[in-house]
């Protein structure tokens, strides 16, 4: 018995000992921590930046760097959780080696979280029409202008760079134009706050993504001004993980993409001889360049000496660009931060043009506890772009024998002795300082209320901008020269100021009950804007040394002016999103807006919108039988949005006080006030309203190798805000009113394909196509066209209305029109009466293109990558300035090289004779198409091991060319987006980029 007890006791002691040892071992294993590291990649083997790596069951975590690499301290028995938006979550246990490499996959297209009005949503759950622009698209074009990076890449989004100077703003249109007189620009929302500044002030490197809201449903939550679409811009914010420092640099050289190819010296002389013999009937010695009278005295002297000038060499130049940005971001679970400093120094390709820009950006998000999160963002921009640039038209038209500078080195004011075409450089020595400051503040507070799914968010934004321009024309300029007994010097100062604030409060309720998911959003918003400006000018200064700083000492032409404008808005909104089984989606939105720009009778308007979507690809009859179909969704929306984009005070009578009267022969001039012809207000002005229908189709095929979106839309705008002409017997002749209607319809297609997807090589393509047609449905209710403004019922909003040239009259031809002669323009005789009269004018065509398209290709092979973007604009009517020989040359200036103009020896010409004087003053027009190689980029990402050896996490180097070339049926223009041949030229730039992560 004792032996049995002894054996039992010994066994128990041994078991207890082993248990203690095992428990101690297990405890030590659980608490013993090791460094776990690795890389997270996608299916193509590319590193994924920003993947969250968390220890399951704990709050500890990090994020992957730019190359997808991470390091985390974790217990040996821990499980790591890898999460990334749009990819399937993965859980992996820590292994003894401490190395865990993860390849993440999933439907990153369908599950992509996108920014929508006042929130986010998965792309597959959207009911409205919108386009998302991510980092990949934003990085395809290497320029310092945000909108330049988006040209042609979004269906239905038109970006026109009419003025291509550095820092110039572009014209933005979403789905064409709806309004005739009011503003057609889209509403811009920056970090949740309406932004009225220039997008050229924003550093593109700070933008995380953009969403373009196009149809009524997507933009309805913004109601006011959303009739023209909405651009949502989200800047980068901090993320969980250790601090990451990033440097991005660009350095490059630019030149005009093309010049106007004008006549050389010999061709110019022949051209002047043709003008003289056809127009003046000169023969023999009269046509001799020296003995005759075909060129000016100055030109003759230079001709005899063999002195010529290439004037475009003086006004154009090769220009350097340097763009640097340094940013830091990171954060803990409670505090996340991002700060960036960027400096841009860009010379323009036109003499004296430039842009200097400094951007300071900070974003901080703070979580205080489980129910309160706040954030604040600050953006400051300092921009300088002053400088008097040369007159490009005069440079292009200048004679090659004109004089550039005199013996003392001063610019010759009139190189050809004609005041009509002067020296393009004669005022470039003027002093001009132009500065703009832009301060933008945004903040939010997000509160989770003690009811499941209920939250409150308050957004506040403040924007302050000021601008200063000081200009002085000294005696070394033509404008500021001494004139007889009058002292020279001319100065002006302009100051502008603007501020606005926006305060929004949103209450949101989200719940999932079985197969039913819904969220309800309510909004109260207020906004106020104020702008004011002052200006001074004067001439006649004792000295040039004081420049514009002593403008009060001007002896003559002293002028002072000031202006003030204020407006306010008040809005209420409600939105319901409902989904059943994730397949049947419904959105209902209603918004009421009030705007101070309208009269007391119609300040408020209500805009309702409804949208529905059906995930038909989730239905069994497709899901079980079409294995190649990954997603198919049908969307339909209809609703109204408003436009109040008119200047304030149109509802009030406005007195003008810029006229001085003298009372009596010896009286003193005094300022008076008067009611101008357009000074009568209309208290009944109300919102211009656009009613839109959108039918959309979203699809993904062949395991997401091919996908895209197709949208068809129809918009009808009523109660147009436009100026109405009334009989002058009323005491005024123009007044703003709600009259007329327009229609806008179109089709948009976006296709994305993965053409090749190998282990080391991948090729992706994106194709975009947009077609838009607009027309005027009604003007003033009487069915009569407005010829004075070129507005015609049933025709596009912007058209050329003129005499139509159908050829050139030839010798021996039966000339049926009075006054015509060989070499003259053959104009369309609409009524066939043998006379060309005002009634013979016709609508030539629309100033907007019939369709646009683009093709983007992206390639990657191991660590190498490349991309190419080609954009096209097709069938847009433009002024054909080259054909307008008379207006181009005035009979004295240079002209286009190898121009096919009419002479008796060249009867088959396409351009009129130099002798044609164009008595009707008609224009020349051509249907233009152009395809532009927008960007080509080559790059290389250094392997992580090599980068580590030099002490950094990643290095990316690339080289690119922007605006390489343009193919078109029209040649002699400097900027294909501008109808004027002598506009600021599009620049071809060669850029070298460096991206370093620390």
Rosetta blueprint (number, residue, H / E / L):
1 X L
2 X H
3 X H
4 X H
5 X H
6 X H
7 X H
8 X H
9 X H
10 X H
11 X H
12 X H
13 X H
14 X H
15 X H
16 X H
17 X H
18 X H
19 X H
20 X H
21 X H
22 X H
23 X H
24 X H
25 X H
26 X H
27 X H
28 X H
29 X H
30 X H
31 X H
32 X L
33 X E
34 X E
35 X E
36 X E
37 X E
38 X E
39 X E
40 X E
41 X E
42 X L
43 X L
44 X L
45 X L
46 X L
47 X E
48 X L
49 X L
50 X L
51 X L
52 X E
53 X E
54 X E
55 X E
56 X L
57 X L
58 X L
59 X L
60 X L
61 X E
62 X E
63 X E
64 X L
65 X L
66 X L
67 X L
68 X L
69 X E
70 X E
71 X E
72 X E
73 X E
74 X E
75 X E
76 X L
77 X L
78 X L
79 X E
80 X E
81 X E
82 X E
83 X E
84 X L
85 X L
86 X L
87 X L
88 X L
89 X L
90 X E
91 X E
92 X E
93 X E
94 X L
95 X L
96 X L
97 X L
98 X L
99 X E
100 X L
101 X L
102 X E
103 X E
104 X L
105 X L
106 X L
107 X L
108 X L
109 X L
110 X L
111 X L
112 X L
113 X E
114 X E
115 X E
116 X E
117 X L
118 X L
119 X E
120 X E
121 X E
122 X E
123 X H
124 X H
125 X H
126 X L
127 X L
128 X L
129 X L
130 X E
131 X E
132 X E
133 X E
134 X L
135 X H
136 X H
137 X H
138 X H
139 X L
140 X L
141 X L
142 X L
143 X L
144 X L
145 X L
146 X L
147 X H
148 X H
149 X H
150 X L
151 X L
152 X L
153 X L
154 X L
155 X L
156 X L
157 X E
158 X E
159 X E
160 X E
161 X L
162 X L
163 X L
164 X L
165 X L
166 X L
167 X L
168 X L
169 X L
170 X L
171 X E
172 X E
173 X E
174 X E
175 X L
176 X L
177 X L
178 X L
179 X L
180 X L
181 X L
182 X L
183 X L
184 X L
185 X L
186 X L
187 X E
188 X E
189 X E
190 X E
191 X L
192 X L
193 X E
194 X E
195 X L
196 X L
197 X L
198 X L
199 X H
200 X H
201 X H
202 X L
203 X L
204 X H
205 X H
206 X H
207 X E
208 X E
209 X E
210 X E
211 X E
212 X E
213 X E
214 X L
215 X L
216 X H
217 X H
218 X H
219 X H
220 X H
221 X H
222 X H
223 X L
224 X E
225 X L
226 X H
227 X H
228 X H
229 X L
230 X E
231 X E
232 X E
233 X E
234 X E
235 X E
236 X L
237 X L
238 X L
239 X L
240 X L
241 X E
242 X E
243 X E
244 X E
245 X E
246 X E
247 X E
248 X E
249 X E
250 X E
251 X E
252 X E
253 X E
254 X E
255 X E
256 X E
257 X L
258 X L
259 X L
260 X L
261 X L
262 X E
263 X L
264 X L
265 X H
266 X H
267 X H
268 X H
269 X H
270 X H
271 X H
272 X H
273 X H
274 X H
275 X H
276 X H
277 X H
278 X H
279 X H
280 X H
281 X L
282 X L
283 X L
284 X H
285 X H
286 X H
287 X H
288 X L
289 X L
290 X L
291 X L
292 X L
293 X L
294 X L
295 X L
296 X L
297 X H
298 X H
299 X H
300 X H
301 X H
302 X H
303 X H
304 X H
305 X H
306 X L
307 X L
308 X L
309 X L
310 X L
311 X H
312 X H
313 X H
314 X H
315 X H
316 X E
317 X L
318 X L
319 X E
320 X E
321 X E
322 X E
323 X E
324 X E
325 X E
326 X E
327 X E
328 X E
329 X E
330 X E
331 X E
332 X L
333 X L
334 X L
335 X E
336 X E
337 X E
338 X E
339 X E
340 X E
341 X E
342 X E
343 X E
344 X E
345 X E
346 X E
347 X E
348 X L
349 X L
350 X E
351 X L
352 X L
353 X L
354 X E
355 X E
356 X E
357 X E
358 X E
359 X E
360 X E
361 X E
362 X E
363 X E
364 X E
365 X E
366 X E
367 X E
368 X E
369 X E
370 X L
371 X L
372 X E
373 X E
374 X E
375 X E
376 X E
377 X E
378 X E
379 X E
380 X E
381 X E
382 X E
383 X E
384 X E
385 X L
386 X L
387 X L
388 X L
389 X L
390 X L
391 X L
392 X H
393 X H
394 X H
395 X H
396 X H
397 X H
398 X L
399 X L
400 X L
401 X L
402 X L
403 X L
404 X L
405 X E
406 X L
407 X L
408 X L
409 X L
410 X L
411 X E
412 X L
413 X L
414 X L
415 X L
416 X L
417 X L
418 X L
419 X L
420 X L
421 X L
422 X L
423 X L
424 X L
425 X L
426 X L
427 X L
428 X L
429 X L
430 X L
431 X E
432 X E
433 X E
434 X E
435 X E
436 X E
437 X E
438 X E
439 X E
440 X E
441 X E
442 X E
443 X E
444 X E
445 X E
446 X E
447 X E
448 X E
449 X L
450 X L
451 X L
452 X L
453 X L
454 X E
455 X E
456 X E
457 X E
458 X E
459 X E
460 X E
461 X E
462 X E
463 X E
464 X E
465 X E
466 X E
467 X E
468 X E
469 X E
470 X E
471 X E
472 X E
473 X E
474 X L
475 X L
476 X L
477 X L
478 X L
479 X L
480 X L
481 X L
482 X L
483 X E
484 X L
485 X L
486 X E
487 X L
488 X L
489 X L
490 X E
491 X E
492 X E
493 X E
494 X E
495 X E
496 X E
497 X E
498 X E
499 X E
500 X E
501 X E
502 X E
503 X E
504 X E
505 X E
506 X E
507 X E
508 X E
509 X E
510 X E
511 X E
512 X E
513 X E
514 X L
515 X L
516 X E
517 X E
518 X E
519 X E
520 X E
521 X E
522 X E
523 X E
524 X E
525 X E
526 X E
527 X E
528 X E
529 X E
530 X E
531 X E
532 X E
533 X E
534 X E
535 X E
536 X E
537 X E
538 X E
539 X E
540 X L
541 X L
542 X L
543 X L
544 X L
545 X L
546 X L
547 X L
548 X L
549 X L
550 X L
551 X H
552 X H
553 X H
554 X L
555 X L
556 X E
557 X E
558 X E
559 X E
560 X E
561 X E
562 X E
563 X E
564 X E
565 X E
566 X E
567 X E
568 X E
569 X E
570 X E
571 X E
572 X E
573 X E
574 X E
575 X E
576 X E
577 X E
578 X E
579 X E
580 X E
581 X L
582 X L
583 X L
584 X E
585 X E
586 X E
587 X E
588 X E
589 X E
590 X E
591 X E
592 X E
593 X E
594 X E
595 X E
596 X L
597 X L
598 X L
599 X L
600 X L
601 X L
602 X L
603 X L
604 X E
605 X E
606 X E
607 X E
608 X E
609 X E
610 X E
611 X E
612 X E
613 X E
614 X E
615 X L
616 X H
617 X H
618 X H
619 X L
620 X H
621 X H
622 X H
623 X H
624 X L
625 X L
626 X L
627 X L
628 X L
629 X E
630 X E
631 X E
632 X E
633 X E
634 X E
635 X E
636 X E
637 X E
638 X E
639 X E
640 X E
641 X E
642 X E
643 X E
644 X L
645 X L
646 X L
647 X L
648 X L
649 X L
650 X L
651 X L
652 X L
653 X L
654 X L
655 X E
656 X E
657 X E
658 X E
659 X E
660 X E
661 X E
662 X E
663 X L
664 X L
665 X L
666 X L
667 X L
668 X L
669 X E
670 X E
671 X E
672 X E
673 X E
674 X E
675 X E
676 X L
677 X L
678 X L
679 X L
680 X L
681 X L
682 X L
683 X L
684 X L
685 X L
686 X L
687 X L
688 X E
689 X E
690 X E
691 X E
692 X E
693 X E
694 X E
695 X E
696 X E
697 X E
698 X E
699 X E
700 X E
701 X E
702 X L
703 X L
704 X L
705 X L
706 X E
707 X E
708 X E
709 X E
710 X E
711 X E
712 X E
713 X E
714 X E
715 X E
716 X E
717 X E
718 X E
719 X L
720 X L
721 X E
722 X E
723 X E
724 X E
725 X E
726 X L
727 X L
728 X H
729 X H
730 X H
731 X L
732 X L
733 X L
734 X E
735 X E
736 X E
737 X E
738 X E
739 X L
740 X L
741 X E
742 X E
743 X E
744 X E
745 X E
746 X E
747 X E
748 X E
749 X E
750 X E
751 X E
752 X E
753 X E
754 X E
755 X E
756 X E
757 X E
758 X L
759 X L
760 X L
761 X E
762 X E
763 X E
764 X E
765 X E
766 X E
767 X E
768 X E
769 X E
770 X E
771 X E
772 X E
773 X E
774 X E
775 X E
776 X E
777 X E
778 X E
779 X L
780 X L
781 X L
782 X L
783 X L
784 X L
785 X L
786 X E
787 X H
788 X H
789 X H
790 X L
791 X E
792 X L
793 X E
794 X L
795 X L
796 X L
797 X L
798 X L
799 X E
800 X E
801 X E
802 X E
803 X L
804 X L
805 X E
806 X E
807 X E
808 X E
809 X L
810 X L
811 X L
812 X L
813 X L
814 X L
815 X L
816 X L
817 X L
818 X L
819 X L
820 X L
821 X L
822 X L
823 X L
824 X L
825 X E
826 X E
827 X E
828 X L
829 X L
830 X L
831 X L
832 X L
833 X L
834 X L
835 X L
836 X L
837 X L
838 X H
839 X H
840 X H
841 X L
842 X E
843 X E
844 X E
845 X E
846 X E
847 X L
848 X L
849 X L
850 X L
851 X E
852 X E
853 X E
854 X E
855 X E
856 X E
857 X E
858 X E
859 X E
860 X E
861 X E
862 X L
863 X L
864 X E
865 X E
866 X E
867 X E
868 X E
869 X E
870 X E
871 X E
872 X E
873 X E
874 X E
875 X E
876 X E
877 X E
878 X E
879 X E
880 X L
881 X H
882 X H
883 X H
884 X L
885 X H
886 X H
887 X H
888 X H
889 X H
890 X L
891 X L
892 X L
893 X L
894 X L
895 X L
896 X E
897 X L
898 X L
899 X L
900 X L
901 X E
902 X E
903 X E
904 X L
905 X L
906 X E
907 X L
908 X L
909 X L
910 X L
911 X E
912 X E
913 X E
914 X L
915 X L
916 X L
917 X L
918 X L
919 X L
920 X L
921 X L
922 X L
923 X L
924 X L
925 X E
926 X E
927 X E
928 X E
929 X E
930 X E
931 X E
932 X E
933 X E
934 X E
935 X E
936 X E
937 X E
938 X E
939 X E
940 X E
941 X E
942 X L
943 X L
944 X H
945 X H
946 X H
947 X H
948 X H
949 X H
950 X L
951 X L
952 X L
953 X L
954 X E
955 X E
956 X E
957 X E
958 X E
959 X E
960 X E
961 X E
962 X E
963 X E
964 X E
965 X E
966 X E
967 X E
968 X E
969 X L
970 X L
971 X L
972 X L
973 X L
974 X L
975 X L
976 X L
977 X L
978 X L
979 X L
980 X L
981 X L
982 X L
983 X L
984 X L
985 X L
986 X L
987 X E
988 X E
989 X E
990 X E
991 X E
992 X E
993 X E
994 X E
995 X E
996 X E
997 X E
998 X L
